[in-house]
Amino acid sequence: MAQNFQAELVACFGQPVAENPTGVMQEAAFRALGLNWRYLTVEVAPQDLADAIVGMRAFGMRGCNLTIPHKVAVMPLLDAVAPDAALIGAVNTVRREGTRLIGENTDGKGFLRGLRRDAGIDPKGKRAVVLGAGGAARAIVTELALGGAAEVRVVNRSPERGAQMASDLAAKTGAHIRYEAWDGTYRVPGAADLLVNATSIGLYPDVDAMPPVDLDDARPELLVSDAVFNPPETKLLAAARRRGLAALDGLSMLVYQGVLGFKMWTGQDPPEDVMKRALAQALGIP
Ligand code: NDP
C-alpha cells in the first residue's frame, strides 16, 4: 500500500504568538490518536492577515486559531461565521467545510464545557456575575445567555463599555443581562450561583492583584471561576477556597476551547487528559 507522508495542517495566527501554548496540547492529542497532523504557531502581522488566509486556502489547511490582534479582523475574510461567533463579534477558530472557511468562537463554549465537566454545573437557570467587558467576557456572557442562565450581571471598570455590552447582548439573546457599576469594591450578591473573573486582573506578572470583590454575602454554593490561566491559582481563587467555596481555574477554559477546536477540525474526540497534561507541562505547572 502506498504510504502517505503528507500531514494535515492547522495553525495559530497571531502577533505576538510565541508564548501561545495551544500548539503543545493539540500536537499531544494528534500524537495520542496517531493522526498525521501538525499545528503550526505562526506570527502574522495585521497587514498580512488577508494573505495568510489566502495561503491557508492554497495549502488546503484544515483550520486555524486566531489570537490577538486577529479575532475581529478575520471575520470578513471567511465564507461564513457561526451564529454565536457573530453574536460575540469575534472568531478564535476557523474550520474548513469543503472549500469554505467557517468562523467559530470556542472561548465561551470552552468555558461552559469546563463548568459542566470540571465543576459539575449547568448554567441553565443560574445567576451569574461576570467581571469584565472585553473579548473573554463577551464570549462567556454570550454562551451563558445561550446556555439558559436566568440572569447575568456584567460588572466592569469602564461603565460605557460594560453597559454597552450588556444592553447589546441582552437585545441579541433575549436573556436577562444587565450592567452593574464597579465603584470601589463590588459586593457579590447572595443570590449569585457563579462569579467569573473575565478581566485581566491577576494575570502574570501582576500575580498579586485581585479583583476588588467582597464575598461576605456569598452563598456556600457559589462557584468562583477565573479566565486568567497564568497563574492558574489566582489570588481570587485562593480567596474563594479559603472561604470554602468551589473554584474553577482558567486552564479549564483554555483546554476545552482547544478540545472543541480539535473536534471541529478532525471530527474526533481528543483525549482531554492528554491535552491537560501537555498544557500543564508546557506551562511548568506541577
Ligand atoms: P480585554 O483586553 O479584551 O479586556 C480586559 C478586561 O479587563 C476589560 O473589561 C477591562 O476593563 C478589564 N480590566 C483590565 N485591567 C483592569 C483593572 N486594573 N481594573 C478593572 N478592570 C480591568 O482582554 P480579554 O477579554 O481578551 O482577556 C481577559 C482575560 O481573560 C485575560 O487575563 C486573558 O488571559 C483571559 N483569557 C483566558 C482564556 C482562557 O482560555 N482561559 C481565553 C481568553 C482570555 P475596561 O473595559 O474598564 O478596560
Residues whose N, C-alpha, C, O or C-beta is under 5 A from the ligand:
A	BS01	NDP	G132 A133 G134 G135 A136 A137 R157 S158 R161 A198 T199 S200 I201 L203 A227 V228 F229 G250 M253 L254
